[in-house]
Amino acid sequence: MPRIPGIGQREAVRVFQKLGFAIRRQGKHVVMNKGGVYLIIPRHTQIKAATMGDIAKTAGLSPEQFRELL
């Protein structure tokens, strides 16, 4: 079982908004930023766990911190 679950894009956006990331653009991907950190979230019904792990790592979250925010 992956340490970070695969979730939908709406749920991912909600988690990162809790951390202060703001939506900058939307198209095939949702682009969010906070300071100089940019996150690119694919607009899929279900984002793969490995992809979600990479996005969380870019945001500076450990798998445990990410799960707490869900």
Beta strands, then each sheet from edge to edge (+ up, - down):
strand 1: 22-26
strand 2: 29-34
strand 3: 37-42
sheet 1: 1+ 2- 3+
end
